[in-house]
């Protein structure tokens, strides 16, 4: 087995489930309600907060059946703060409650609460990102990237460039030597994934695993506990043999 395939296999083994699947959200059939659930989760993931807290908070929205734009508006600011606090999203509770209300009003007012409609109105991938950001000032580039990354290949115009975290991880693993994000994406799709496909996994899983590696290990320089350190070009543990 090639070094590249070994590193990709190990990456997916330890970090390779996309976020939407882990939340029980099914995006493949582009059902409006499922797309919206992922949009809500993406807004929560957009803050610098732990994945565990985001998952717990989303599950709290799910438990209380507050999973549509209309239900979020009906819940109101106080109710949203209560849900966010119950999920552990305490640091950003007030700000996020205000943000959610603003975004839901815009989404209902402009697109009848239907994100598939927003996608159909977008002229191209760039316009799609602009339209999403215009739903509210609380939607930044990170949130848009998280949301569209898992719709790659599902929505025709969902073509986000890889996050810097994924780029860092890919470079550390020697999966790309390109500088331009568009060229890096092409490398990862054409030169890596198509040649090292892992049964039961998708390119979205692969890209998400790179983001996790970049966020939880590369950025924090946690080489000593990283399962990929054997393959990393910047790790002082690269010479160690891992139990694969």
C-alpha positions as CSV (number, residue, x, y, z in Angstrom):
1,X,0.0,0.0,0.0
2,X,1.4,3.4,-1.0
3,X,2.2,6.0,1.7
4,X,-0.5,8.3,0.4
5,X,-3.2,5.6,0.6
6,X,-2.0,4.5,4.1
7,X,-2.2,8.1,5.4
8,X,-5.6,8.7,3.9
9,X,-6.9,5.4,5.2
10,X,-5.6,6.2,8.7
11,X,-7.0,9.7,8.5
12,X,-10.5,8.5,7.6
13,X,-10.3,5.7,10.2
14,X,-9.8,8.2,13.1
15,X,-11.4,11.5,11.9
16,X,-13.4,10.6,8.8
17,X,-17.2,11.2,9.4
18,X,-18.7,14.4,8.1
19,X,-20.5,16.5,10.6
20,X,-24.0,16.2,9.1
21,X,-23.9,12.4,9.2
22,X,-22.9,12.4,12.8
23,X,-25.9,14.6,13.6
24,X,-28.2,12.3,11.7
25,X,-28.9,14.8,9.0
26,X,-29.4,13.3,5.5
27,X,-28.4,15.8,2.7
28,X,-28.3,13.5,-0.3
29,X,-31.9,13.9,-1.4
30,X,-31.8,17.7,-1.0
31,X,-34.9,17.8,1.2
32,X,-35.5,21.3,2.3
33,X,-36.0,20.4,6.0
34,X,-32.7,18.4,6.1
35,X,-30.8,21.2,4.3
36,X,-32.1,23.7,6.9
37,X,-31.1,21.4,9.8
38,X,-27.5,21.4,8.4
39,X,-27.7,25.2,8.0
40,X,-28.6,25.6,11.7
41,X,-25.8,23.3,12.7
42,X,-23.4,25.1,10.5
43,X,-24.2,28.4,12.2
44,X,-23.5,26.7,15.5
45,X,-20.2,25.3,14.2
46,X,-19.2,28.7,12.9
47,X,-18.2,30.0,16.3
48,X,-14.8,29.1,17.9
49,X,-16.3,26.5,20.3
50,X,-15.8,22.8,20.8
51,X,-17.4,20.2,18.5
52,X,-18.9,18.5,21.5
53,X,-20.8,21.6,22.7
54,X,-22.1,22.2,19.1
55,X,-23.4,18.7,18.9
56,X,-25.0,18.9,22.3
57,X,-26.6,22.2,21.4
58,X,-27.9,21.0,18.1
59,X,-29.4,17.9,19.8
60,X,-31.1,20.3,22.2
61,X,-32.8,22.1,19.3
62,X,-33.7,18.6,17.9
63,X,-35.1,17.4,21.3
64,X,-37.3,20.5,21.5
65,X,-38.3,20.2,17.8
66,X,-37.1,23.7,17.0
67,X,-35.7,22.8,13.6
68,X,-37.4,25.1,11.1
69,X,-37.1,28.9,10.5
70,X,-40.7,29.4,11.7
71,X,-40.2,27.4,14.9
72,X,-37.0,29.4,15.7
73,X,-38.9,32.7,15.3
74,X,-41.8,31.4,17.4
75,X,-39.3,30.3,20.2
76,X,-38.1,33.9,20.5
77,X,-35.0,35.3,22.0
78,X,-35.5,34.1,25.6
79,X,-36.4,30.6,24.4
80,X,-33.4,30.4,22.1
81,X,-31.0,31.5,24.9
82,X,-32.5,28.7,27.1
83,X,-31.8,26.1,24.4
84,X,-28.3,27.4,23.8
85,X,-27.5,27.4,27.5
86,X,-28.9,23.9,27.9
87,X,-26.6,22.7,25.2
88,X,-23.6,24.3,26.8
89,X,-23.4,27.1,24.2
90,X,-23.2,29.6,27.1
91,X,-20.3,31.8,25.8
92,X,-22.2,32.8,22.7
93,X,-25.8,32.4,23.8
94,X,-27.1,36.0,23.7
95,X,-25.2,36.8,20.4
96,X,-26.3,33.6,18.7
97,X,-30.0,34.0,19.7
98,X,-30.0,37.5,18.2
99,X,-28.2,36.2,15.1
100,X,-30.6,33.3,14.6
101,X,-33.7,35.5,14.7
102,X,-32.2,38.0,12.2
103,X,-31.2,35.2,9.8
104,X,-34.6,33.4,10.1
105,X,-36.5,36.6,9.3
106,X,-34.4,37.2,6.2
107,X,-34.7,33.6,5.1
108,X,-38.5,33.6,5.4
109,X,-38.9,37.0,3.9
110,X,-36.6,36.5,0.9
111,X,-36.9,32.7,0.2
112,X,-40.0,31.6,2.1
113,X,-37.7,29.8,4.5
114,X,-36.4,27.5,1.7
115,X,-32.7,27.2,1.2
116,X,-33.2,25.2,-1.9
117,X,-34.9,28.2,-3.4
118,X,-31.9,30.4,-2.4
119,X,-29.7,28.0,-4.3
120,X,-31.9,28.0,-7.4
121,X,-31.7,31.9,-7.4
122,X,-27.9,32.0,-7.2
123,X,-26.2,32.6,-10.6
124,X,-23.1,30.6,-9.7
125,X,-21.0,29.4,-6.8
126,X,-19.7,32.8,-5.9
127,X,-23.2,34.3,-6.0
128,X,-24.5,31.5,-3.8
129,X,-21.9,32.4,-1.1
130,X,-22.9,36.0,-1.3
131,X,-26.6,35.3,-1.0
132,X,-25.9,33.1,2.1
133,X,-23.8,35.9,3.8
134,X,-26.5,38.4,3.0
135,X,-29.0,36.6,5.2
136,X,-27.4,38.2,8.2
137,X,-24.2,39.7,9.5
138,X,-23.8,36.7,11.7
139,X,-23.0,34.5,8.7
140,X,-19.4,34.8,7.8
141,X,-17.0,33.0,5.5
142,X,-16.3,30.2,7.9
143,X,-20.0,29.4,8.4
144,X,-20.7,29.5,4.7
145,X,-17.7,27.3,4.0
146,X,-18.8,24.7,6.6
147,X,-22.3,24.7,5.2
148,X,-21.4,24.4,1.6
149,X,-18.5,21.9,2.1
150,X,-21.0,19.1,3.0
151,X,-23.3,20.1,0.1
152,X,-20.4,19.7,-2.4
153,X,-21.7,17.4,-5.2
154,X,-25.2,17.7,-3.8
155,X,-26.0,21.3,-4.7
156,X,-24.7,22.1,-8.1
157,X,-23.3,25.5,-7.1
158,X,-21.8,24.4,-3.8
159,X,-18.1,24.6,-4.7
160,X,-16.3,26.2,-1.7
161,X,-12.5,26.3,-1.6
162,X,-10.9,24.3,1.1
163,X,-10.6,25.8,4.6
164,X,-7.1,26.9,5.7
165,X,-7.3,24.2,8.4
166,X,-7.7,21.5,5.7
167,X,-5.0,23.1,3.6
168,X,-2.5,23.0,6.5
169,X,-3.3,19.3,7.3
170,X,-3.0,18.3,3.6
171,X,0.3,20.0,3.3
172,X,1.6,18.4,6.5
173,X,0.7,15.0,5.1
174,X,2.3,15.8,1.8
175,X,-1.0,15.5,-0.1
176,X,-0.5,18.7,-2.0
177,X,2.3,21.1,-2.9
178,X,0.1,23.7,-4.5
179,X,-0.3,27.3,-3.3
180,X,-3.6,28.4,-4.8
181,X,-6.7,27.1,-2.9
182,X,-8.4,26.2,-6.2
183,X,-5.3,24.1,-7.2
184,X,-5.2,22.5,-3.8
185,X,-8.8,21.5,-4.1
186,X,-8.1,20.1,-7.6
187,X,-5.1,18.1,-6.2
188,X,-7.2,16.7,-3.3
189,X,-10.0,15.6,-5.6
190,X,-8.2,14.4,-8.7
191,X,-4.7,13.4,-7.5
192,X,-5.5,12.1,-4.0
193,X,-9.1,11.0,-3.5
194,X,-9.8,9.5,-7.0
195,X,-6.6,7.4,-6.6
196,X,-7.2,6.4,-2.9
197,X,-10.9,6.0,-2.5
198,X,-11.9,4.3,0.7
199,X,-15.1,2.1,0.5
200,X,-18.0,3.6,2.4
201,X,-16.4,7.0,2.5
202,X,-16.9,10.1,0.3
203,X,-14.7,13.1,-0.6
204,X,-16.8,15.1,1.8
205,X,-15.7,12.7,4.6
206,X,-12.1,13.1,3.5
207,X,-12.3,16.9,3.4
208,X,-13.9,17.0,6.8
209,X,-11.2,14.7,8.3
210,X,-8.6,17.1,7.0
211,X,-10.4,20.0,8.7
212,X,-10.5,18.0,12.0
213,X,-6.9,17.2,11.7
214,X,-6.0,20.8,11.1
215,X,-8.2,22.1,13.9
216,X,-7.6,19.6,16.7
217,X,-3.9,18.7,16.0
218,X,-2.0,20.8,13.5
219,X,-3.1,24.2,14.8
220,X,-2.6,23.2,18.4
221,X,0.7,21.4,17.6
222,X,-0.5,18.2,19.4
223,X,1.9,16.0,17.4
224,X,2.5,13.8,20.4
225,X,-1.1,12.5,20.4
226,X,-1.8,12.7,16.7
227,X,-2.5,9.4,15.0
228,X,-1.1,10.8,11.7
229,X,2.2,12.0,13.1
230,X,4.1,9.1,11.3
231,X,3.1,10.7,8.0
232,X,3.4,14.3,8.9
233,X,6.3,16.3,7.4
234,X,6.4,18.8,10.3
235,X,6.2,16.4,13.2
236,X,9.2,15.4,15.3
237,X,7.3,12.1,15.8
238,X,7.3,11.2,12.1
239,X,9.9,8.5,12.5
240,X,7.7,6.6,15.0
241,X,5.7,3.6,13.8
242,X,2.0,3.7,14.6
243,X,-0.2,0.7,15.3
244,X,-2.4,0.8,12.2
